[in-house]
């Protein structure tokens, strides 16, 4: 629960250090499986956190949170990865990978 909140918090801190202009996260609202931090409303709220809670944000130069997968179905995401030449053998998409870090196959 709320893991995207943690991911974005760490990434936001690093974006300040690196002076990054964009921060990307692969959240997906179409099939969010009951995780509210995958929805556009959450991302919009976290963008406000970035605007108000960072030096660059209050100076008017906040990092822009990008969510390129948010409106795609899981099938569309897979096809996009294939078109981009993604090697799915080096990815894990399970919430519960096995002890060796391999996908669960579900």
C-alpha positions as CSV (number, residue, x, y, z in Angstrom):
1,X,0.0,0.0,0.0
2,X,1.1,3.5,-0.9
3,X,4.3,2.4,-2.4
4,X,4.1,4.9,-5.3
5,X,4.1,7.6,-2.6
6,X,7.4,6.2,-1.4
7,X,8.9,5.9,-4.9
8,X,7.8,9.4,-5.8
9,X,9.2,10.8,-2.5
10,X,12.6,9.3,-3.1
11,X,12.6,10.3,-6.7
12,X,11.5,13.8,-5.9
13,X,14.4,14.2,-3.5
14,X,16.8,13.0,-6.1
15,X,15.3,15.2,-8.8
16,X,16.1,18.2,-6.6
17,X,19.7,17.1,-6.2
18,X,20.1,16.4,-9.9
19,X,18.1,19.4,-10.9
20,X,16.0,17.2,-13.2
21,X,13.1,18.8,-15.1
22,X,11.0,15.6,-15.4
23,X,10.3,12.6,-13.2
24,X,8.7,9.5,-14.8
25,X,6.7,6.9,-13.1
26,X,4.9,3.9,-14.7
27,X,1.6,4.0,-12.9
28,X,-1.4,2.7,-14.6
29,X,-5.0,3.8,-13.7
30,X,-6.8,1.5,-16.2
31,X,-6.2,-1.6,-14.1
32,X,-5.0,-0.2,-10.9
33,X,-6.0,-3.2,-8.8
34,X,-7.3,-1.2,-5.9
35,X,-4.1,0.9,-5.4
36,X,-5.3,4.5,-5.3
37,X,-1.8,5.9,-5.8
38,X,-2.0,4.8,-9.4
39,X,-4.7,7.2,-10.3
40,X,-4.4,10.7,-12.0
41,X,-5.9,12.3,-8.9
42,X,-3.0,11.0,-6.8
43,X,-0.4,12.1,-9.3
44,X,-1.9,15.6,-9.5
45,X,-1.8,15.8,-5.7
46,X,1.8,14.7,-5.6
47,X,2.6,17.3,-8.3
48,X,1.3,19.9,-5.9
49,X,3.6,18.4,-3.2
50,X,6.5,18.9,-5.6
51,X,5.4,22.5,-6.4
52,X,5.0,23.4,-2.7
53,X,7.6,21.2,-1.0
54,X,10.8,21.8,-2.9
55,X,13.1,24.8,-3.3
56,X,12.8,24.6,-7.1
57,X,9.0,24.2,-6.8
58,X,8.5,27.4,-4.8
59,X,10.9,29.2,-7.2
60,X,8.5,28.2,-10.0
61,X,10.7,25.6,-11.5
62,X,9.3,22.3,-10.1
63,X,10.0,19.0,-11.6
64,X,7.2,17.8,-13.9
65,X,5.8,14.4,-13.0
66,X,5.2,12.4,-16.1
67,X,2.9,9.3,-16.4
68,X,3.2,8.0,-20.0
69,X,1.4,4.7,-19.2
70,X,-1.4,6.0,-17.0
71,X,-4.2,5.6,-19.6
72,X,-3.0,2.5,-21.4
73,X,-4.3,-1.0,-20.8
74,X,-1.8,-3.7,-19.7
75,X,-2.0,-5.1,-23.2
76,X,-1.2,-1.8,-24.7
77,X,1.8,-1.4,-22.4
78,X,3.1,-4.8,-23.4
79,X,2.7,-4.0,-27.1
80,X,4.4,-0.6,-26.6
81,X,7.4,-2.4,-24.9
82,X,7.6,-4.8,-27.8
83,X,7.6,-2.0,-30.4
84,X,10.3,-0.3,-28.4
85,X,12.4,-3.5,-28.3
86,X,12.1,-4.1,-24.6
87,X,13.6,-7.4,-23.5
88,X,10.9,-8.7,-21.2
89,X,13.3,-11.5,-20.0
90,X,15.1,-8.9,-17.8
91,X,11.9,-7.5,-16.2
92,X,9.8,-8.6,-13.2
93,X,6.2,-7.6,-13.2
94,X,5.0,-9.5,-10.1
95,X,4.3,-8.1,-6.8
96,X,5.7,-11.3,-5.3
97,X,8.8,-12.4,-7.2
98,X,10.5,-15.6,-6.0
99,X,13.6,-15.8,-3.9
100,X,15.8,-15.5,-6.9
101,X,14.0,-12.4,-8.1
102,X,12.3,-14.1,-11.0
103,X,8.7,-13.4,-12.1
104,X,5.9,-15.4,-10.6
105,X,4.5,-16.3,-14.1
106,X,1.0,-15.0,-13.3
